[in-house]
Amino acid sequence: MPSGENSISALLKHLALAWLLNKEGIDTVIPGGKRAAQIRESVRAVDVLLNEQDMKQIESILED
């Protein structure tokens, strides 16, 4: 995944972690995994850029 990937091209797992990282009041996100490769893959979520509109759209989906 290229650095600065937008939410449209992000994998769902990266999008979910990026959403958590952007939530006000959440200071730490600790992804789990059985293998080191899974953790390395999860860390790629920091490259997903979510703007205010993205956050609102995700919130709207979760409220339904």
C-alpha positions in Angstrom: 0.0 0.0 0.0 1.5 3.3 -0.9 2.1 5.9 1.8 -0.8 8.3 2.1 -3.4 5.9 0.7 -6.9 7.3 0.8 -9.8 5.4 2.3 -11.3 4.4 -1.1 -8.4 2.1 -1.9 -7.7 0.9 1.7 -8.4 -2.7 2.8 -11.3 -3.0 5.2 -9.0 -4.1 8.1 -6.8 -1.0 7.5 -9.8 1.2 7.3 -11.1 -0.1 10.6 -7.8 0.5 12.3 -7.4 4.0 10.7 -10.9 4.9 11.9 -10.0 3.9 15.5 -6.7 5.9 15.3 -8.7 8.9 14.2 -11.4 8.7 16.9 -11.3 11.4 19.5 -10.8 9.9 22.9 -9.0 6.8 21.7 -5.3 7.2 22.4 -4.0 3.7 21.7 -4.9 0.9 19.3 -3.3 -2.5 19.8 -3.9 -4.8 16.9 -3.4 -8.5 17.6 -2.2 -11.4 15.5 -0.8 -14.9 15.6 2.2 -14.1 13.5 4.5 -11.2 13.2 3.5 -10.7 9.6 -0.1 -10.1 10.7 1.1 -7.3 13.0 3.3 -5.8 10.3 0.3 -5.8 8.0 -1.9 -4.1 10.6 0.6 -1.3 11.1 0.0 -0.3 7.5 -3.2 1.3 8.7 -1.3 4.4 9.7 -0.8 5.1 6.0 -4.6 5.4 5.5 -5.7 9.0 5.4 -9.2 9.7 6.6 -10.6 13.2 6.3 -13.6 14.6 8.2 -16.1 13.4 5.5 -14.7 9.9 5.7 -15.1 9.8 9.4 -18.7 11.1 9.2 -19.5 8.5 6.6 -18.1 5.6 8.7 -20.0 6.9 11.7 -23.2 7.0 9.7 -22.7 3.4 8.6 -22.0 2.3 12.1 -25.1 4.0 13.5 -27.5 2.1 11.2 
